Amino acid sequence: MNQPSSDAAATAGLQPLDDLRVIDLSSFISGPFASVQLAEFGAEVIKVELPGVGDALRRFGTPTDSGDSLPWLSECRNKKSVTIDLRKPDGARLLKALVAKADILIENFQPGTLEKWGMGWEVLQPINPRLIMVRISGYGQTGPYRDRPGFGRIANAFGGLSFLAGYPDRPPVTPGSATIPDYLSGAYGAMGVLLALQARHRTGRGQMIDIGLYEPVFRILDELAPAYHQKSYVRQRMGPGTVNVVPHSHYPTADNRWIAIACTSDKIFERLAQAMGEPHLAEPQAWGVLAHRERDREQVDRHVGEFTSRHTRDHLLQLCEQFQVPCGPVYAIDEIFEDPQYAARGNILKVSDPRVGEVAIPNLVPRLSDTPGSVKWLGPSLGEHNEEILGGLLGLDEAELERLKNDGVV
């Protein structure tokens, strides 16, 4: 990642969230992704897990020799693991003690779960009026569907994205990944924390952040809502095509690969026509006007596809770059690992772990010039930091820790 600038000697080694403590009660991806972004930039994140069981994310995805999955190692980087059974009175007492010393709490249980255990917002907020609480659930904390369980696939469907994924004459498909809503919700959760911290700086008080998994999906669907409201337009599946612009799709190449081309204006289409050696295509009476390209969408896409099919992907990339036509390869993961842009930007970070050896993970986003984040360690072993947190932070002595362990609390 970036090195600190010469003007930032005073901040060298510092991270933006160094003074924050986060309690992460969440599981799987949405909540853990919110907290991991905070951990990457300096926050102390204490991951609370069920004794002897742990977060279900440990068993989700590709297993490793450590007994934990690759998603766990990647998405719980920089976190500290403690084991507490929140369902038991002593467990609730320990959580309340942690809340008193924390800035942020993140959870993604079904609404009402924490309340059932006597640890809802109404209980925790008086303990620490500066507490910021992130609550991510399938449908949010309110509304007629609040009690329904939710996962990423359901949020993709309910949020309107799945309906748009695939070809018009075929069933809807998974839009790339079923976990897109989880990561989006986590990103919005982290952004909500930063907004709430700024407000707390002025007011001295924390607040609750409420996110339904489907809401970030619905939020990113460009003009879907206003186009329906204003024009009664119900967008349908378009395969790799894009509404309102053409050619703007994926096209085959002579070496059995694919290239993405995006002509978002008449000027860009004119450059593409020149690259194709057919400048006449960009004349107004031909396809030089978007309305004409929209009218002849299938013909335009077919013509561009016939052109790309006569050339290799590398040649097309060079040609498009020469004529300043936005384009890119449709990459599989093995090609990403080989790409010089990924290498130059350090987008793939390789971390050595004593349990599993070297693990390649996506590097941090965003990159800060003066106070960059870092990855200090991968997802921890279950209960690895019990003594540090419960003994050191909360001050429990060995006898009390042993009693709690024997009682199944930790």
Residue pairs with C-beta under 8 A, 6 or more apart in sequence:
1 346
1 363
1 364
1 367
1 372
1 373
1 374
2 367
2 368
2 369
2 372
4 11
4 12
4 369
4 370
4 371
4 372
5 369
5 370
7 370
8 369
8 370
8 371
11 370
11 371
14 42
14 371
15 41
15 42
15 371
15 372
15 373
15 374
16 41
16 42
16 368
16 371
16 373
17 38
17 41
17 42
17 43
18 42
18 43
19 42
20 38
20 42
20 43
20 44
20 103
20 104
20 197
21 43
21 44
21 46
21 101
21 102
21 103
21 104
22 35
22 38
22 39
22 43
22 44
22 45
22 46
22 102
22 103
22 104
22 105
22 106
23 46
23 48
23 95
23 98
23 99
23 102
23 104
23 105
23 106
24 31
24 32
24 35
24 45
24 46
24 47
24 48
24 79
24 105
24 106
25 31
25 48
25 86
25 95
25 105
25 106
25 107
25 109
25 114
26 32
26 34
26 35
26 106
26 107
26 108
26 109
26 136
27 55
27 56
27 57
27 108
28 55
28 56
28 57
28 60
28 108
28 182
29 57
29 71
29 75
29 152
29 179
29 182
29 183
29 186
30 108
30 136
30 152
30 181
30 182
30 183
30 185
30 186
30 189
30 213
31 106
31 107
31 108
31 134
31 136
31 186
31 189
32 47
32 55
32 57
32 75
32 76
32 186
33 75
33 182
33 183
33 185
33 186
33 187
33 189
33 190
34 106
34 134
34 136
34 185
34 186
34 187
34 189
34 190
34 193
35 43
35 45
35 47
35 79
35 106
35 190
36 45
36 75
36 76
36 77
36 78
36 79
36 186
37 186
37 187
37 190
38 45
38 104
38 190
38 193
39 45
39 77
39 78
39 79
40 77
40 78
40 364
40 373
40 374
40 375
41 364
41 368
41 371
41 373
42 373
43 104
44 80
45 78
45 79
45 80
46 79
46 80
46 82
46 98
46 102
46 385
46 389
47 55
47 76
47 79
47 80
47 81
47 82
47 380
48 82
48 83
48 84
48 86
48 95
48 98
49 55
49 81
49 82
49 83
49 84
49 382
49 383
50 83
50 85
51 83
51 84
51 85
51 383
51 405
51 408
51 409
51 410
52 83
52 382
52 408
54 81
54 83
54 382
55 72
55 76
57 69
57 71
57 72
57 75
57 76
58 67
58 68
58 69
58 72
58 379
58 382
59 68
59 69
60 69
60 71
60 72
61 69
61 70
61 71
61 72
62 69
62 70
62 71
63 69
63 70
64 70
64 73
64 355
64 356
65 355
65 356
66 73
66 353
66 355
66 356
66 381
68 379
68 381
70 359
72 379
73 353
73 356
73 359
73 361
73 378
73 379
74 359
74 361
74 362
74 378
74 379
75 379
76 378
76 379
76 380
77 351
77 361
77 375
77 376
77 377
77 378
77 379
78 374
78 375
78 376
78 377
79 379
79 380
80 380
80 384
80 385
80 388
80 389
81 380
81 381
81 382
81 383
81 384
81 385
81 386
82 383
82 385
82 386
82 389
82 390
82 410
83 382
83 383
83 386
83 410
84 91
84 94
84 95
84 409
84 410
85 91
85 408
85 409
85 410
86 92
86 95
86 117
86 119
87 117
88 407
88 408
88 409
90 404
90 407
90 409
91 409
91 410
92 117
92 118
92 119
94 390
94 394
94 404
94 409
94 410
95 119
96 119
96 123
96 124
96 127
97 394
98 389
98 393
98 394
99 105
99 124
99 127
99 128
99 131
100 127
100 128
101 393
101 394
102 128
102 131
103 130
103 131
103 132
103 197
103 206
104 131
104 132
104 133
104 134
104 193
105 124
105 131
105 132
105 133
105 134
106 133
106 134
106 136
106 189
107 114
107 133
107 134
107 135
107 136
108 135
108 136
108 137
109 137
110 137
110 138
110 147
110 149
111 135
111 137
111 140
111 141
111 146
111 147
112 147
114 120
115 122
121 133
121 135
121 208
124 131
124 133
125 131
125 133
125 206
125 208
128 206
129 204
129 205
129 206
130 200
130 204
130 205
130 206
131 206
132 193
132 196
132 197
132 200
132 206
132 207
132 208
132 209
133 206
133 207
133 208
133 209
134 189
134 192
134 193
134 209
134 211
135 141
135 208
135 209
135 210
135 211
136 185
136 186
136 189
136 211
136 212
136 213
137 146
137 150
137 211
137 212
137 213
138 145
138 148
138 149
138 150
138 151
138 154
138 155
138 212
138 213
138 214
139 145
139 146
139 148
139 150
139 158
139 212
139 213
139 214
140 146
140 210
140 211
140 212
140 215
141 210
142 210
150 158
150 212
150 213
150 214
151 178
151 213
152 177
152 178
152 179
152 180
152 181
152 182
152 213
153 162
153 174
153 178
154 213
154 214
155 181
155 182
155 185
155 212
155 213
155 214
155 217
156 162
156 165
156 174
156 175
156 178
156 180
156 181
156 217
157 163
157 172
158 214
158 217
159 181
159 213
159 214
159 215
159 216
159 217
159 218
159 221
160 217
160 218
160 221
160 224
161 175
161 180
161 217
161 221
162 172
162 173
162 174
162 175
163 172
163 237
164 172
164 175
164 221
164 235
164 236
164 237
164 238
165 172
165 173
165 174
165 175
165 176
165 237
166 172
166 173
166 237
166 239
167 237
167 239
168 236
168 237
168 238
168 239
170 237
172 237
180 217
181 213
181 214
181 216
181 217
182 213
184 216
184 217
184 220
185 211
185 213
185 215
185 216
187 216
188 211
188 215
188 216
188 219
189 209
189 211
192 209
192 211
193 209
196 206
196 207
196 209
199 207
200 206
200 207
218 225
223 244
224 235
227 233
227 235
228 234
235 243
239 249
240 249
240 250
241 248
241 249
241 297
241 301
242 248
242 249
242 262
244 294
245 262
245 263
245 264
245 290
246 263
246 290
246 293
246 294
246 297
246 300
246 301
247 261
247 263
247 269
247 272
247 293
247 300
247 301
247 304
248 261
248 262
248 263
248 264
249 260
249 261
249 301
249 304
250 258
250 259
250 260
250 330
251 258
251 259
251 260
251 261
251 301
251 304
251 305
251 308
251 309
252 258
252 305
252 308
252 309
253 259
253 308
253 309
253 311
253 312
253 313
253 316
254 309
254 310
254 311
254 312
255 312
255 313
257 312
257 313
257 329
257 330
258 313
258 329
258 330
259 308
259 313
259 316
259 317
259 320
259 327
259 328
259 329
259 330
260 327
260 328
260 329
260 330
261 272
261 304
261 308
261 320
261 325
261 326
261 327
262 268
262 326
262 327
263 269
263 272
263 325
263 326
264 326
265 290
266 282
266 288
266 289
266 290
268 325
268 326
269 281
269 282
269 287
269 288
269 293
270 279
270 282
270 288
271 323
271 324
271 325
272 304
272 320
272 323
272 325
273 279
273 280
273 281
273 282
273 287
273 288
274 282
274 323
275 319
275 320
275 322
275 323
275 325
276 304
276 307
280 286
281 287
281 288
281 303
282 288
286 292
287 293
287 296
287 300
293 300
308 316
311 319
313 329
316 327
317 327
317 328
317 329
319 325
320 326
320 327
321 327
329 335
331 339
336 342
336 348
337 348
337 360
342 348
346 363
347 362
347 363
348 360
348 361
348 362
348 363
349 360
349 361
349 362
349 363
349 364
349 375
350 358
350 359
350 360
350 361
351 358
351 359
351 360
351 361
351 375
351 377
351 378
352 358
352 359
353 359
353 377
353 378
355 381
356 378
359 378
361 375
361 378
363 375
364 372
364 373
364 374
364 375
383 410
386 401
386 410
387 401
390 396
390 401
390 404
390 410
391 397
391 398
391 401
396 404
401 410
404 410
